[in-house]
């Protein structure tokens, strides 16, 4: 006898318009910060935003700062 397939997980409730816009902004800012290696001035320029407005969005949306890039030493101890 065949066993019944596992039930699918309950779908997440749809986001509201504002929730969807906030989620999109958060993902876009996170991706741009990764590309800019955490440099918020460069990220703001790439997004066409004022740096201060980007900083406000980062704070309001709870965007986690990417880890700083690992700097390579030039063979010095």
Secondary structure, 3 states (H helix, E strand, C coil): CCCCCCCCCCCCCCCCHHHHHHHHHHHHHHHHHHHCCCCHHHHHHHHCCCHHHHHHHHHHHCCCCCCCCCCCCCCCC
